Amino acid sequence: MFYFLAILSTVDLALSNTSVPRTLGIFCFEAHGITFGGCVAQMFLIHAFTGMEAEVLMAMPFDHYVAICASLQYTAILTSRVLVGIGFWIVIRPALFLLPLIYLIYRLPFCHAHTIAHSYCEHMGIAKLSCGNIRTNAIYELFVVSLFLLNLVLIASSYVHILRAVFHLPSQDARGKALSTCGSHLAILCVFYIPSVFSFLTHRFGHSIPHYVHILVANLYLVIPPVLNPIIYGVRTKQIRERVFSVFNKR
């Protein structure tokens, strides 16, 4: 669990550093300009780190499942080799699926409009500025998002087995501890997936939703999870909570 938390915190830090400085520059210093190459790079990094966070959140239920349903074989199943493999999967899978977005953007012609109505660059925000046909861009983004949402199906399947095993545990304390661990993860899932799915659906179908609402939610799903993840796990995980208290007590 702590291995995955370390990956999650690293991805959160990278995601924040990719989006927040540019947003602060817009609001604090009126720094509205960005080069096309810089915009495409920011687009790729934001989508890639978002995909990595989704992969981490999918890997964590597997860890919970092994810990609860096969606790005596935990160290035999989740060996260092397996964890390194999962780490590479978390990084490589989103990057491979998102690399074609760079080509799909660079092949588009741009005629007049060069103003993105967002505080950061995203794929469809850039594509909609084109005077060419963006059908391929829309189809490929829908394909990538469908893979992203498939994670939710796998997560739900994991939790069905986890909850079935939890309620068969003989000890009430063991059930409470298992549910507490799963509760932290479910809270983070809600914080991450609800705004991100809302933002995507608004881009595709929410033409009647005010634009400022879309911009607000699109910023929230990049800012709120990195802020709340340490708080949620810091409060609900005993070892982290005790370590934080010990640091403050020493000071």
C-alpha positions as CSV (number, residue, x, y, z in Angstrom):
1,M,0.0,0.0,0.0
2,F,2.8,2.4,0.9
3,Y,4.6,1.6,-2.4
4,F,1.5,2.6,-4.3
5,L,1.0,5.7,-2.1
6,A,4.5,6.8,-3.0
7,I,3.8,6.5,-6.7
8,L,0.5,8.3,-6.2
9,S,2.1,11.2,-4.4
10,T,4.8,11.5,-7.1
11,V,2.2,11.6,-9.9
12,D,0.1,14.1,-7.9
13,L,3.2,16.4,-7.6
14,A,4.0,16.1,-11.3
15,L,0.4,16.8,-12.3
16,S,0.3,19.9,-10.1
17,N,3.6,21.2,-11.4
18,T,2.4,20.7,-15.0
19,S,-0.9,22.7,-14.6
20,V,-0.8,25.0,-11.5
21,P,2.2,27.3,-12.4
22,R,0.6,28.2,-15.7
23,T,-2.8,28.8,-14.0
24,L,-1.2,31.0,-11.4
25,G,0.6,32.9,-14.1
26,I,-2.7,33.7,-15.8
27,F,-4.5,34.9,-12.7
28,C,-1.6,36.7,-10.9
29,F,0.6,38.1,-13.7
30,E,-1.8,38.2,-16.8
31,A,0.6,35.7,-18.5
32,H,-1.9,34.5,-21.1
33,G,0.6,33.6,-23.9
34,I,2.1,30.2,-24.6
35,T,3.9,28.8,-27.6
36,F,2.2,26.1,-29.7
37,G,4.9,23.6,-28.8
38,G,4.6,24.5,-25.1
39,C,0.8,24.1,-25.3
40,V,1.1,20.6,-26.9
41,A,3.7,19.6,-24.4
42,Q,1.5,20.7,-21.5
43,M,-1.5,18.8,-23.1
44,F,0.5,15.6,-23.3
45,L,1.9,15.8,-19.8
46,I,-1.4,16.7,-18.2
47,H,-3.2,13.8,-19.9
48,A,-0.3,11.4,-19.3
49,F,-0.1,12.1,-15.6
50,T,-3.9,11.9,-15.3
51,G,-3.8,8.5,-16.9
52,M,-1.0,7.4,-14.6
53,E,-3.1,8.5,-11.6
54,A,-6.0,6.4,-13.0
55,E,-3.6,3.4,-13.3
56,V,-2.4,3.8,-9.7
57,L,-6.0,3.9,-8.5
58,M,-6.7,0.7,-10.4
59,A,-3.6,-1.0,-9.0
60,M,-4.5,-0.2,-5.4
61,P,-7.7,-2.4,-5.3
62,F,-5.5,-5.3,-6.5
63,D,-3.2,-4.7,-3.5
64,H,-6.3,-4.6,-1.2
65,Y,-7.7,-7.7,-2.7
66,V,-4.5,-9.7,-2.2
67,A,-4.1,-8.3,1.4
68,I,-7.6,-9.3,2.4
69,C,-8.4,-12.4,0.3
70,A,-4.9,-14.0,0.3
71,S,-3.2,-12.4,3.2
72,L,-0.9,-15.4,4.0
73,Q,0.4,-15.3,0.4
74,Y,0.7,-11.6,0.2
75,T,4.5,-11.4,0.1
76,A,4.7,-14.4,-2.3
77,I,2.3,-12.7,-4.8
78,L,3.3,-9.1,-4.5
79,T,7.1,-9.6,-4.8
80,S,9.5,-6.8,-5.6
81,R,9.6,-8.0,-9.2
82,V,5.8,-7.8,-9.5
83,L,5.7,-4.3,-7.9
84,V,8.4,-3.0,-10.3
85,G,6.4,-4.4,-13.2
86,I,3.2,-2.7,-12.0
87,G,5.2,0.5,-11.7
88,F,6.4,0.3,-15.3
89,W,2.8,-0.5,-16.4
90,I,1.5,2.6,-14.6
91,V,4.0,4.8,-16.4
92,I,4.2,3.2,-19.9
93,R,0.5,2.4,-20.7
94,P,-0.8,6.0,-20.5
95,A,2.2,7.4,-22.3
96,L,1.9,4.9,-25.2
97,F,-1.9,5.6,-25.7
98,L,-1.4,9.3,-25.5
99,L,1.6,9.8,-27.8
100,P,-0.7,9.7,-30.9
101,L,-2.5,12.8,-29.7
102,I,0.7,14.8,-30.4
103,Y,0.6,13.7,-34.1
104,L,-3.1,14.2,-34.3
105,I,-2.7,17.8,-33.1
106,Y,0.3,18.6,-35.3
107,R,-1.4,17.4,-38.5
108,L,-4.3,19.9,-38.1
109,P,-4.4,23.3,-39.9
110,F,-4.9,26.4,-37.7
111,C,-6.3,29.5,-39.5
112,H,-7.5,32.3,-37.3
113,A,-8.6,31.5,-33.7
114,H,-5.7,30.9,-31.3
115,T,-7.4,31.5,-27.9
116,I,-8.1,28.5,-25.7
117,A,-10.9,29.2,-23.2
118,H,-9.2,27.3,-20.4
119,S,-6.4,28.0,-18.0
120,Y,-4.4,25.0,-19.5
121,C,-4.0,23.2,-22.8
122,E,-6.1,20.0,-23.3
123,H,-6.5,17.9,-26.4
124,M,-10.1,18.9,-27.6
125,G,-9.5,22.5,-26.5
126,I,-6.6,22.7,-29.0
127,A,-8.4,20.7,-31.7
128,K,-11.4,22.9,-31.7
129,L,-9.3,25.8,-32.7
130,S,-8.5,24.1,-36.0
131,C,-10.2,25.0,-39.2
132,G,-9.8,21.4,-40.4
133,N,-11.6,18.1,-39.8
134,I,-11.2,17.0,-36.1
135,R,-13.3,13.9,-36.4
136,T,-10.3,11.6,-36.0
137,N,-9.2,13.5,-33.0
138,A,-12.6,13.2,-31.4
139,I,-12.8,9.4,-32.1
140,Y,-9.4,8.7,-30.8
141,E,-10.0,10.7,-27.6
142,L,-13.3,8.8,-27.1
143,F,-11.3,5.5,-27.5
144,V,-8.7,6.6,-24.9
145,V,-11.4,7.8,-22.4
146,S,-13.2,4.5,-22.9
147,L,-10.0,2.7,-21.7
148,F,-9.8,5.2,-18.9
149,L,-13.4,4.4,-17.8
150,L,-12.8,0.6,-18.2
151,N,-10.6,1.0,-15.1
152,L,-13.8,1.7,-13.2
153,V,-15.3,-1.6,-14.2
154,L,-12.1,-3.4,-13.1
155,I,-12.1,-1.5,-9.8
156,A,-15.8,-2.3,-9.2
157,S,-15.1,-6.0,-9.9
158,S,-12.2,-6.0,-7.4
159,Y,-14.4,-4.4,-4.7
160,V,-17.2,-6.9,-5.2
161,H,-14.7,-9.7,-4.3
162,I,-13.1,-7.6,-1.5
163,L,-16.4,-6.8,0.2
164,R,-17.5,-10.4,-0.1
165,A,-14.3,-11.5,1.6
166,V,-14.5,-8.7,4.3
167,F,-18.0,-9.6,5.4
168,H,-16.9,-13.2,5.9
169,L,-14.0,-12.3,8.2
170,P,-14.6,-13.7,11.7
171,S,-13.2,-10.7,13.6
172,Q,-15.1,-7.4,13.8
173,D,-11.9,-5.5,14.3
174,A,-10.5,-7.1,11.1
175,R,-13.6,-6.1,9.2
176,G,-13.4,-2.6,10.5
177,K,-9.7,-2.3,9.5
178,A,-10.3,-3.6,6.0
179,L,-13.3,-1.4,5.4
180,S,-11.3,1.6,6.7
181,T,-8.5,1.0,4.2
182,C,-11.0,0.5,1.3
183,G,-12.9,3.6,2.4
184,S,-9.8,5.8,1.9
185,H,-9.4,4.5,-1.6
186,L,-13.1,4.9,-2.5
187,A,-13.0,8.5,-1.3
188,I,-10.0,9.2,-3.5
189,L,-11.8,7.5,-6.4
190,C,-14.8,9.8,-6.0
191,V,-12.6,12.9,-5.8
192,F,-10.7,12.0,-9.0
193,Y,-13.2,10.4,-11.2
194,I,-16.4,12.5,-10.7
195,P,-14.8,15.8,-11.8
196,S,-12.8,14.3,-14.6
197,V,-15.7,12.3,-16.1
198,F,-17.9,15.4,-15.8
199,S,-15.3,17.5,-17.6
200,F,-15.1,15.0,-20.5
201,L,-18.9,14.6,-20.8
202,T,-19.3,18.4,-20.8
203,H,-16.8,18.7,-23.6
204,R,-18.7,16.2,-25.7
205,F,-22.4,16.7,-24.8
206,G,-22.8,19.5,-22.3
207,H,-23.4,22.4,-24.7
208,S,-26.1,23.9,-22.4
209,I,-23.7,24.0,-19.4
210,P,-22.2,27.4,-18.8
211,H,-18.6,27.7,-20.0
212,Y,-17.4,29.0,-16.6
213,V,-18.8,25.9,-14.9
214,H,-16.9,23.6,-17.3
215,I,-13.6,25.6,-16.8
216,L,-14.1,25.5,-13.0
217,V,-14.6,21.7,-12.9
218,A,-11.8,21.1,-15.4
219,N,-9.4,22.9,-13.0
220,L,-10.8,21.1,-9.9
221,Y,-10.0,17.6,-11.1
222,L,-6.4,18.7,-11.6
223,V,-6.0,20.6,-8.3
224,I,-8.4,18.9,-5.8
225,P,-7.1,15.3,-5.9
226,P,-3.4,16.2,-5.2
227,V,-4.6,18.4,-2.3
228,L,-7.0,15.8,-0.8
229,N,-5.0,12.6,-1.3
230,P,-2.5,13.3,1.4
231,I,-5.2,14.5,3.8
232,I,-7.4,11.5,3.2
233,Y,-4.7,8.9,3.6
234,G,-2.9,10.9,6.3
235,V,-6.1,10.9,8.4
236,R,-7.3,7.4,7.8
237,T,-4.0,5.5,7.7
238,K,-2.7,4.9,11.3
239,Q,1.0,4.6,10.5
240,I,1.0,7.9,8.5
241,R,-1.0,9.7,11.1
242,E,1.2,8.6,14.0
243,R,4.3,9.5,12.0
244,V,3.0,13.1,11.3
245,F,2.1,13.5,15.0
246,S,5.6,12.3,16.1
247,V,7.2,14.9,13.8
248,F,5.1,17.8,15.2
249,N,5.7,16.6,18.8
250,K,9.4,16.6,18.3
251,R,9.2,20.2,17.1
